[in-house]
Amino acid sequence: MKRVILEQKTVKDVIALLQRHNASSAGNLVLADGQGEIADVEIRPEGTAIYNDEHPDMRLHSNHYVAPEFAGFEDNTVPDSPARLCRMRTLVRNSWGKITVEVLKEILADHEGDPAGLCRHGATNWHTVFGYIAEPARRVLHLRRGHGCIGTWATYQV
């Protein structure tokens, strides 16, 4: 299914595909097509739920269900996930209108709320080991290996 998703041309095409074929496990997909469309889709074997964030140009998500359709499935596996999402919202709001790739890298390196900051270093055995920033319209993907604060970033044309 992931391969077929990557072959789609638009966010709408991916959503239609997901709505036709239920996922075999739970997950979250943040989608962008380079034509200005973005979406956040939570998937489960029971179906799909599109999450519309507080602003049409923003999709923030952490490790818990945020779409009302799936709220009943939330089991608090990652109990600090709502607090981490709140921290992301604060950082994004504070930078709104001046967000750059460098600003996003700083956000992904944030430690406020440690031991469960956005950049995790082993709290309850959770580590942040990878990060990415996509610039779909430019067809650029920035990938980070390692923790947000000390990891190494590489940029790729895709």
DRENMI-743246 format. One record per residue: x, y, z negated of N, C-alpha, C, CB in turn; residue in three letters. Coordinates in Angstrom, 3 decimals. Each point is the difference from the previous one (the first is absolute). Glycine has a CB too. Layout:
<pts>
PT, n_u, n_v, n_w, ca_u, ca_v, ca_w, c_u, c_v, c_w, cb_u, cb_v, cb_w, type
PT, X, Y, Z, X, Y, Z, X, Y, Z, X, Y, Z, ALA .
...
</pts>
This chain:
<pts>
PT, n_u, n_v, n_w, ca_u, ca_v, ca_w, c_u, c_v, c_w, cb_u, cb_v, cb_w, type
PT, 0.826, -1.188, 0.000, -0.826, 1.188, 0.000, 0.874, 1.257, 0.000, -1.815, -1.262, -1.210, MET .
PT, 2.915, 1.232, 0.454, 0.873, 1.176, -0.026, 0.551, 0.304, 1.381, 0.599, -0.511, -2.367, LYS .
PT, -0.248, -0.524, 3.087, 0.526, 0.197, 1.350, -1.054, 0.649, 0.899, 1.517, -1.993, -0.299, ARG .
PT, -2.735, 1.524, 0.216, -1.076, 0.556, 0.819, -0.277, 1.447, -0.406, -1.007, -2.301, 0.274, VAL .
PT, 1.055, 2.587, -1.548, -0.183, 1.376, -0.468, 1.038, 0.917, 0.633, -0.947, -0.847, -2.171, ILE .
PT, 2.199, 0.416, 2.176, 1.075, 0.824, 0.559, -0.149, 0.223, 1.498, 1.486, -0.862, -1.780, LEU .
PT, -2.224, 0.012, 2.449, -0.205, 0.144, 1.441, -1.125, 0.974, 0.350, 0.830, -2.322, 0.258, GLU .
PT, -1.592, 2.777, -1.246, -1.114, 0.914, 0.264, 0.531, 1.404, 0.282, -1.517, -1.379, -1.478, GLN .
PT, 0.761, 2.140, 2.261, 0.434, 1.346, 0.407, -0.498, 1.099, -0.925, 0.027, -0.812, 2.325, LYS .
PT, -1.169, 0.598, -2.992, -0.571, 1.065, -0.818, -0.429, -0.537, -1.363, -0.764, 1.184, 2.079, THR .
PT, 0.608, -0.260, -3.019, -0.513, -0.355, -1.323, -1.385, -0.626, 0.145, 1.330, 1.873, -1.074, VAL .
PT, -2.165, -1.305, 1.927, -1.355, -0.535, 0.202, 0.034, -1.434, 0.509, -0.813, 2.311, 0.472, LYS .
PT, 1.772, -2.622, 0.399, 0.135, -1.366, 0.509, 0.363, -0.967, -1.133, 0.707, 0.911, 2.246, ASP .
PT, 0.179, -0.495, -3.142, 0.397, -0.854, -1.126, -1.192, -0.235, -0.921, 2.367, 0.871, 0.132, VAL .
PT, -3.087, 0.194, -0.448, -1.156, -0.139, -0.891, -1.036, -0.938, 0.613, 0.402, 2.317, -0.901, ILE .
PT, -0.668, -2.177, 2.184, -0.959, -0.895, 0.672, 0.470, -1.450, -0.075, -0.660, 1.868, 1.552, ALA .
PT, 1.944, -2.096, -1.347, 0.569, -1.341, -0.089, -0.190, -0.574, -1.401, 1.682, 0.597, 1.770, LEU .
PT, -1.359, 0.205, -2.784, -0.131, -0.461, -1.383, -1.452, -0.278, -0.362, 2.034, 1.309, -0.597, LEU .
PT, -2.945, -0.552, 1.143, -1.415, -0.215, -0.288, -0.543, -1.254, 0.691, -0.263, 2.470, -0.263, GLN .
PT, 0.907, -2.876, 1.346, -0.414, -1.229, 0.702, 0.590, -1.257, -0.627, -0.179, 1.329, 2.092, ARG .
PT, 1.360, -1.188, -2.735, 0.726, -1.162, -0.519, 0.410, 0.266, -1.448, 0.841, -0.582, 2.326, HIS .
PT, -1.499, -0.068, -3.252, 0.346, 0.195, -1.402, 1.399, -0.512, -0.299, -2.413, -0.184, -0.599, ASN .
PT, 3.074, 0.869, -0.312, 1.345, -0.378, -0.418, -0.058, -1.258, -0.868, 0.738, 2.417, 0.100, ALA .
PT, 0.359, -3.131, -0.170, 0.039, -1.198, -0.842, 0.418, 0.327, -1.431, 0.538, -1.357, 2.027, SER .
PT, -0.031, 2.568, -2.240, 0.387, 0.418, -1.351, -0.196, 1.507, -0.116, 1.681, -1.903, -0.201, SER .
PT, -1.565, 2.394, -1.022, -0.217, 1.426, -0.260, 1.224, 0.814, 0.399, -1.555, -0.579, -1.882, ALA .
PT, 1.308, 1.832, 2.241, 1.099, 0.891, 0.344, -0.503, 1.393, 0.286, 1.267, -1.925, 0.908, GLY .
PT, -0.331, 2.803, -0.634, -0.308, 1.375, 0.342, 0.843, 0.390, 1.202, -0.588, 0.565, -2.404, ASN .
PT, -0.036, 0.073, 3.375, 0.708, 0.457, 1.183, -0.196, 1.499, 0.153, -0.288, -2.248, 1.108, LEU .
PT, 1.382, 2.975, -0.988, -0.058, 1.409, 0.354, 0.349, 0.056, 1.480, 0.633, 0.837, -2.368, VAL .
PT, -1.537, -0.286, 3.157, 0.127, -0.025, 1.451, 0.149, 1.410, 0.555, -1.359, -2.102, 0.075, LEU .
PT, 2.186, 2.249, 0.945, 0.149, 1.261, 0.728, 0.368, -0.352, 1.432, 0.719, 1.290, -2.093, ALA .
PT, -1.291, -0.555, 3.046, 0.217, -0.381, 1.396, 0.796, 1.010, 0.826, -2.107, -1.229, -0.177, ASP .
PT, 2.579, 2.301, -0.423, 0.768, 0.972, 0.754, -0.857, 0.963, 0.796, 1.783, -1.664, 0.120, GLY .
PT, -3.094, 1.470, -0.158, -0.928, 0.896, 0.686, -0.795, 0.815, -1.016, -0.158, -1.613, 1.929, GLN .
PT, 0.630, 1.599, -3.176, -0.638, 0.779, -1.051, -0.986, -0.766, -0.854, 0.301, 1.910, 1.450, GLY .
PT, -0.558, -3.157, -1.117, -0.939, -0.797, -0.796, 0.752, -0.751, -1.090, -1.533, -0.241, 1.987, GLU .
PT, 0.993, 0.284, -3.197, 0.546, -0.774, -1.108, -1.156, -0.670, -0.724, 1.987, 1.569, -0.250, ILE .
PT, -1.687, -2.672, -0.403, -1.019, -0.710, -0.779, 0.688, -0.836, -1.058, -1.580, -0.056, 1.968, ALA .
PT, 0.858, -0.183, -3.036, 0.426, -0.928, -1.040, -1.076, -1.067, -0.070, 1.291, 1.786, -1.328, ASP .
PT, -0.897, -3.029, 1.538, -0.961, -1.095, 0.039, 0.415, -1.047, -1.036, -0.501, 0.419, 2.470, VAL .
PT, -0.410, -0.672, -3.396, 0.198, -1.109, -0.926, -0.643, -1.226, 0.632, 0.034, 1.532, -2.056, GLU .
PT, 0.682, -2.650, 2.003, -0.498, -1.225, 0.619, -0.093, -1.099, -1.040, 0.999, 0.663, 2.208, ILE .
PT, -1.994, -1.504, -2.031, -0.231, -1.177, -0.842, -0.669, -1.056, 0.876, -0.218, 1.405, -2.144, ARG .
PT, 0.202, -2.641, 1.692, -0.736, -1.015, 0.758, -1.488, 0.353, 0.158, 1.624, -1.709, -0.845, PRO .
PT, -2.142, 2.522, -0.067, -1.406, 0.397, 0.069, -0.280, 1.079, 1.039, -0.171, -0.597, -2.380, GLU .
PT, 1.211, 1.268, 2.868, -0.207, 1.043, 0.992, 1.018, 1.119, -0.116, -2.404, -0.558, -0.012, GLY .
PT, 2.066, 1.711, 0.557, 0.894, 1.157, -0.009, -0.727, 1.194, -0.613, 1.221, -0.860, 2.050, THR .
PT, -0.434, 1.766, -2.612, -0.547, 1.241, -0.548, 0.931, 1.132, 0.408, -1.087, -1.206, -1.975, ALA .
PT, 0.530, 2.213, 2.586, 0.783, 1.162, 0.410, -0.028, 1.008, -1.140, -0.525, -0.380, 2.467, ILE .
PT, 1.701, 0.784, -2.888, 0.119, 0.954, -1.107, 0.278, 1.388, 0.563, 0.847, -1.814, -1.554, TYR .
PT, -1.738, 2.737, 1.315, 0.188, 1.388, 0.405, 0.471, 0.792, -1.207, -1.781, -0.189, 1.796, ASN .
PT, 2.964, 0.707, -1.717, 0.594, 0.742, -1.106, -0.649, 1.374, -0.114, 2.174, -1.239, 0.303, ASP .
PT, -1.682, 2.038, -1.221, -0.607, 1.305, -0.264, 0.220, 1.017, 1.112, 0.317, -0.465, -2.390, GLU .
PT, 0.608, 0.212, 3.281, 0.258, 0.886, 1.136, 0.166, -0.870, 1.243, 1.106, 1.767, -1.486, HIS .
PT, -1.655, -1.361, 2.631, 0.068, -0.855, 1.188, 1.414, -0.234, 0.531, -2.243, 0.833, 0.552, PRO .
PT, 3.216, -0.022, -0.973, 1.380, -0.182, 0.454, 0.865, -0.705, -1.049, -0.251, 2.053, 1.398, ASP .
PT, -0.374, -2.677, -2.369, 0.759, -0.631, -1.077, -0.587, -1.378, -0.287, 0.577, 2.260, -0.995, MET .
PT, 0.298, -3.232, 0.796, -0.397, -1.320, -0.466, 1.036, -0.430, -1.030, -1.146, -0.606, 2.217, ARG .
PT, 0.767, 0.648, -3.467, 0.888, -0.430, -1.077, -0.587, -1.253, -0.620, 0.778, 2.375, -0.452, LEU .
PT, 0.090, -3.331, 0.160, -0.464, -1.279, -0.531, 1.113, -0.600, -0.835, -1.541, -0.372, 1.975, HIS .
PT, 1.179, -0.256, -3.078, 0.974, -0.772, -0.770, -0.521, -1.435, -0.093, 0.752, 2.058, -1.343, SER .
PT, -0.446, -2.777, 0.299, -0.244, -1.440, -0.041, -1.294, -0.389, -0.710, 2.442, -0.289, 0.040, ASN .
PT, -3.520, 0.967, 0.282, -1.316, -0.387, -0.514, -1.059, 0.415, 1.026, 0.777, 0.246, -2.430, HIS .
PT, -1.958, -0.842, 2.306, -1.075, 0.344, 0.925, -0.491, 1.418, -0.270, -0.672, -2.424, 0.153, TYR .
PT, 0.509, 3.196, 0.913, -0.547, 1.352, -0.125, -1.308, 0.163, 0.782, 2.333, 0.861, -0.296, VAL .
PT, -2.598, -1.741, 1.247, -1.254, 0.068, 0.753, -1.135, -0.517, -0.884, 1.228, -0.310, 2.213, ALA .
PT, -2.317, 1.045, -2.283, -1.117, -0.422, -0.862, -0.512, -1.412, 0.294, -0.628, 2.384, -0.148, PRO .
PT, 0.687, -2.800, 1.414, -0.496, -1.337, 0.367, 0.743, -1.129, -0.710, -0.634, 0.934, 2.208, GLU .
PT, 1.895, -0.683, -2.575, 0.799, -1.063, -0.605, 0.334, 0.261, -1.468, 0.941, -0.441, 2.246, PHE .
PT, -1.498, 1.479, -2.833, 0.298, 0.340, -1.396, -0.262, -1.176, -0.936, -0.569, 2.379, 0.497, ALA .
PT, -0.427, -3.166, -0.219, -0.328, -1.136, -0.849, 1.050, -1.100, 0.002, -2.351, 0.529, 0.420, GLY .
PT, 3.247, -0.513, 0.545, 1.063, -1.004, 0.056, 1.232, 0.414, -0.809, -0.834, -0.665, 2.255, PHE .
PT, 0.874, 1.915, -2.685, 1.182, 0.488, -0.722, 0.150, -0.752, -1.319, -0.250, 2.281, 1.062, GLU .
PT, 1.447, -2.861, -1.289, 0.249, -0.777, -1.212, 1.155, 0.554, -0.834, -0.870, -1.990, 1.199, ASP .
PT, 1.335, 3.184, -0.865, 1.082, 0.649, -0.753, 1.293, -0.803, -0.006, -1.732, 1.043, -1.415, ASN .
PT, 2.008, -1.731, 2.491, 1.261, -0.738, 0.113, 1.187, 0.947, -0.171, -1.101, -1.676, 1.535, THR .
PT, 0.959, 2.893, -1.013, 1.027, 1.031, -0.151, -0.661, 1.140, -0.786, 1.230, -0.642, 2.204, VAL .
PT, -1.214, 0.559, -3.529, -0.791, 0.925, -0.814, 0.384, 1.473, 0.129, -0.274, -1.866, -1.547, PRO .
PT, 1.500, 2.158, 1.938, 0.401, 1.403, 0.124, -0.220, 0.556, 1.411, 1.680, -0.406, -1.792, ASP .
PT, -2.265, -0.388, 2.678, -0.208, 0.449, 1.374, -0.851, 1.268, 0.100, 0.204, -2.368, 0.696, SER .
PT, -1.310, 2.498, -1.430, -0.755, 1.261, 0.080, 0.824, 1.215, -0.421, -2.064, -1.304, -0.446, PRO .
PT, 2.904, 1.163, -0.567, 0.848, 1.119, -0.424, 1.030, 0.341, 1.068, -0.325, -0.671, -2.390, ALA .
PT, 0.861, -0.330, 3.054, 0.966, 0.248, 1.073, -0.680, 0.724, 1.161, 1.310, -2.053, -0.673, ARG .
PT, -2.551, 1.667, 1.005, -0.745, 0.683, 1.056, -0.263, 1.450, -0.390, -1.065, -2.177, 0.675, LEU .
PT, 0.724, 2.405, -1.919, -0.220, 1.365, -0.479, 1.276, 0.829, 0.140, -1.747, -0.840, -1.610, CYS .
PT, 2.890, 0.250, 1.289, 1.277, 0.706, 0.143, 0.276, 0.314, 1.468, 0.877, -1.153, -2.061, ARG .
PT, -1.136, 0.215, 2.942, 0.175, 0.260, 1.436, -0.859, 1.185, 0.432, 0.497, -2.440, 0.401, MET .
PT, -1.747, 2.442, -0.841, -0.905, 1.094, 0.359, 0.542, 1.344, -0.463, -1.927, -1.580, -0.137, ARG .
PT, 2.431, 1.620, -1.074, 0.550, 1.246, -0.536, 1.164, 0.474, 0.845, -0.720, -0.656, -2.300, THR .
PT, 1.641, -0.241, 2.607, 1.179, 0.384, 0.786, -0.380, 0.438, 1.407, 1.369, -1.596, -1.335, LEU .
PT, -2.300, 0.907, 1.965, -0.427, 0.367, 1.353, -0.728, 1.343, -0.025, -0.184, -2.441, 0.630, VAL .
PT, -0.714, 2.622, -1.581, -0.706, 1.291, -0.103, 0.981, 1.146, -0.207, -1.999, -1.177, -0.949, ARG .
PT, 3.004, 0.962, 0.104, 0.988, 1.052, -0.273, 0.823, 0.359, 1.230, 0.105, -0.795, -2.347, ASN .
PT, 0.008, -0.121, 3.292, 0.805, 0.231, 1.201, -0.858, 0.225, 1.243, 1.787, -1.399, -1.011, SER .
PT, -3.104, 1.394, 0.851, -0.903, 0.090, 1.153, 0.325, 1.240, 0.836, -1.802, -1.201, -1.302, TRP .
PT, 1.896, 1.017, 2.597, 0.320, 1.090, 0.909, 1.484, 0.137, 0.270, -2.006, 1.145, -0.816, GLY .
PT, 2.822, -1.821, 0.040, 1.452, 0.050, 0.208, 0.638, -1.389, -0.155, 0.006, 2.376, -0.837, LYS .
PT, -0.778, -3.389, 1.179, 0.505, -1.370, -0.110, 0.879, -0.310, 1.208, -2.051, -0.712, -1.312, ILE .
PT, 3.232, 0.234, 1.014, 0.956, -0.443, 1.016, 0.438, -1.418, -0.354, 0.799, 2.390, 0.445, THR .
PT, -0.010, -2.986, 0.406, 0.550, -1.314, -0.299, 0.823, 0.070, -1.286, 0.041, -0.585, 2.463, VAL .
PT, 0.742, 1.644, -2.624, 0.817, 0.132, -1.208, -0.856, 0.120, -1.259, 1.771, 1.093, 1.377, GLU .
PT, -2.866, -0.361, -1.297, -0.917, 0.116, -1.143, -0.592, -1.373, -0.330, -0.545, 2.398, 0.633, VAL .
PT, 0.160, -3.151, 0.382, -0.554, -1.334, -0.243, 1.031, -0.926, -0.635, -1.542, 0.318, 1.941, LEU .
PT, 2.790, -0.196, -1.541, 1.056, -0.802, -0.628, 0.122, 0.347, -1.477, 1.230, -0.126, 2.189, LYS .
PT, -1.332, 1.406, -2.520, 0.046, 0.419, -1.406, -1.187, -0.564, -0.782, 1.203, 2.100, 0.681, GLU .
PT, -2.382, -2.073, -0.075, -1.182, -0.554, -0.658, 0.194, -1.483, -0.272, -1.450, 1.708, 1.129, ILE .
PT, 1.973, -2.438, -0.162, 0.210, -1.439, -0.178, 1.106, -0.319, -1.000, -0.779, -0.317, 2.328, LEU .
PT, 1.576, 1.307, -2.705, 1.064, -0.182, -0.989, -0.412, 0.470, -1.400, 1.659, 0.277, 1.842, ALA .
PT, -2.897, 0.141, -1.996, -0.476, 0.585, -1.260, -0.030, -1.028, -1.138, -1.366, 1.621, 1.333, ASP .
PT, 1.838, -1.182, -2.507, 0.030, -0.877, -1.174, -0.961, 0.417, -1.103, 2.347, -0.464, 0.549, HIS .
PT, -3.082, 1.549, -0.371, -0.898, 0.400, -1.083, -0.954, -1.140, -0.310, 0.169, 2.425, 0.682, GLU .
PT, -0.378, -2.648, -1.973, -0.847, -1.105, -0.424, 0.772, -1.290, -0.204, -1.858, 1.069, 1.207, GLY .
PT, 3.200, -1.000, -1.118, 0.797, -1.203, -0.226, -0.402, -0.628, -1.329, 1.921, 0.953, 1.344, ASP .
PT, -1.949, -2.247, -1.381, 0.666, -0.926, 0.917, -0.817, -0.354, 1.240, 1.157, -0.899, -1.968, PRO .
PT, -2.278, 1.556, 2.172, -0.840, -0.336, 1.143, -0.128, 1.186, 0.945, -1.253, -1.640, -1.413, ALA .
PT, 2.352, 2.303, 1.713, -0.019, 1.098, 0.949, -0.230, -0.516, 1.407, 1.528, 1.306, -1.475, GLY .
PT, -1.569, -0.393, 2.427, -0.135, -0.425, 1.391, 1.215, -0.819, 0.422, -1.390, 2.038, 0.505, LEU .
PT, 2.558, -1.632, -0.976, 1.227, -0.769, 0.201, 0.170, -0.881, -1.235, 1.091, 1.824, 1.464, CYS .
PT, -1.258, -3.103, -1.289, 0.037, -0.950, -1.123, 1.355, -0.689, -0.096, -2.464, -0.361, 0.244, ARG .
PT, 2.896, 0.196, -1.478, 1.281, -0.670, -0.257, -0.161, -1.162, -0.964, 1.177, 2.154, 0.409, HIS .
PT, -2.217, -2.941, -0.251, -0.114, -1.222, -0.775, -1.038, -0.001, -1.095, 2.315, -0.296, 0.507, GLY .
PT, -3.099, 1.353, -0.647, -1.054, -0.011, -1.014, -0.919, -1.186, 0.252, 0.115, 2.520, -0.242, ALA .
PT, -0.335, -3.307, -0.773, -0.817, -1.214, 0.108, 0.351, -0.796, 1.256, -1.844, 1.158, -1.247, THR .
PT, 3.130, -1.211, 1.519, 0.559, -0.770, 1.121, -0.414, 0.503, 1.375, 0.011, -1.930, -1.504, ASN .
PT, -0.371, 3.199, 1.624, -0.320, 0.601, 1.293, 1.156, 0.893, 0.426, -2.487, -0.084, -0.493, TRP .
PT, 2.914, -0.079, 1.730, 1.045, 0.838, 0.585, -0.508, 0.578, 1.318, 1.822, -1.391, -1.100, HIS .
PT, -1.455, 2.625, 1.365, -0.229, 0.583, 1.315, 1.225, -0.356, 0.830, -1.462, 1.928, -0.900, THR .
PT, 1.277, -2.751, 1.908, 1.156, -0.486, 0.752, -0.001, 0.437, 1.463, 0.053, -1.935, -1.533, VAL .
PT, -1.109, 2.628, 1.932, -0.128, 0.356, 1.410, -0.944, 1.189, 0.102, 0.425, -2.398, 0.751, PHE .
PT, -0.208, 3.237, 0.225, -0.907, 1.111, 0.248, 0.004, 0.336, 1.475, 0.384, 0.892, -2.311, GLY .
PT, -1.437, -0.235, 2.752, -0.025, 0.441, 1.388, -0.797, 1.281, 0.138, 0.214, -2.366, 0.761, TYR .
PT, 0.169, 3.140, 0.207, -0.697, 1.228, 0.376, -0.151, -0.053, 1.510, 0.929, 1.359, -1.983, ILE .
PT, -2.155, -1.266, 2.439, -0.265, -0.072, 1.436, -0.335, 1.380, 0.536, -0.811, -2.364, -0.237, ALA .
PT, 1.329, 2.637, 1.403, -0.368, 1.193, 0.773, -0.550, -0.506, 1.338, 1.796, 1.495, -1.133, GLU .
PT, -3.062, -1.920, 1.137, -0.544, -0.660, 1.193, 0.047, 0.838, 1.268, -1.453, -1.231, -1.524, PRO .
PT, 1.158, 2.506, 1.429, -0.015, 0.833, 1.211, 1.392, 0.100, 0.624, -1.921, 1.306, -0.950, ALA .
PT, 2.954, -1.371, 0.114, 1.380, 0.043, 0.500, 0.549, -1.391, 0.293, 0.351, 2.092, -1.300, ARG .
PT, -1.140, -3.133, 0.932, 0.420, -1.398, 0.149, 1.298, -0.254, -0.759, -1.122, -0.105, 2.248, ARG .
PT, 1.148, 0.582, -3.510, 1.164, -0.143, -0.856, -0.419, -0.684, -1.295, 1.074, 2.061, 1.011, VAL .
PT, -0.232, -2.979, -1.469, -0.230, -0.693, -1.261, 1.260, 0.115, -0.842, -1.647, -1.609, 1.075, LEU .
PT, 1.472, 2.112, -2.294, 1.091, 0.109, -0.961, -0.176, -1.142, -0.994, 0.188, 2.551, 0.271, HIS .
PT, 0.817, -3.393, -0.411, -0.058, -1.143, -0.892, 1.057, 0.135, -1.083, -0.869, -1.443, 1.862, LEU .
PT, 0.462, 1.090, -3.088, 0.940, 0.042, -1.114, 0.154, -1.386, -0.586, -0.617, 2.381, -0.493, ARG .
PT, 1.848, -2.745, 0.276, 0.317, -1.240, -0.694, 0.457, 0.380, -1.400, 0.641, -1.216, 2.162, ARG .
PT, -1.272, 0.636, -3.169, 0.390, 0.264, -1.382, -0.956, 0.963, -0.687, 2.365, -0.409, 0.639, GLY .
PT, -2.019, 0.738, -1.872, -0.808, 0.913, -0.808, -0.120, 1.369, 0.678, 0.732, -1.215, -2.084, HIS .
PT, -1.843, 1.898, 1.814, -0.253, 1.295, 0.623, 1.053, 1.041, -0.293, -2.365, -0.529, -0.144, GLY .
PT, 2.948, 0.480, -1.062, 0.951, 1.030, -0.408, 1.421, -0.259, 0.486, -1.418, 0.377, -1.978, CYS .
PT, 1.757, -1.619, 2.282, 1.384, -0.313, 0.382, 0.100, -0.840, 1.275, 0.588, 0.110, -2.407, ILE .
PT, -1.730, -0.473, 2.986, 0.013, -0.839, 1.193, 0.561, 0.720, 1.209, -1.948, -1.206, -0.906, GLY .
PT, 2.183, 0.449, 1.941, 0.568, 0.508, 1.242, -1.089, 0.096, 1.056, 2.244, -0.998, -0.567, THR .
PT, -2.357, 2.173, 1.185, -0.992, 0.230, 1.047, 0.629, -0.150, 1.376, -1.258, 1.542, -1.523, TRP .
PT, 0.502, -2.098, 2.439, 0.393, -0.087, 1.409, -1.200, 0.434, 0.832, 1.674, -1.896, -0.443, ALA .
PT, -1.403, 2.522, 1.585, -1.063, 0.491, 0.865, 0.036, -0.747, 1.328, 0.097, 2.272, -1.102, THR .
PT, -1.283, -2.663, 1.571, -0.104, -0.792, 1.228, -1.030, 0.623, 0.934, 0.652, -2.091, -1.256, TYR .
PT, -0.365, 2.079, 2.538, -0.987, 0.331, 1.035, -0.796, -1.279, 0.250, 1.485, 1.822, 1.092, GLN .
PT, -2.799, -1.723, -1.068, -0.821, -1.190, 0.230, -0.928, 0.204, 1.177, 0.119, -0.551, -2.424, VAL .
</pts>
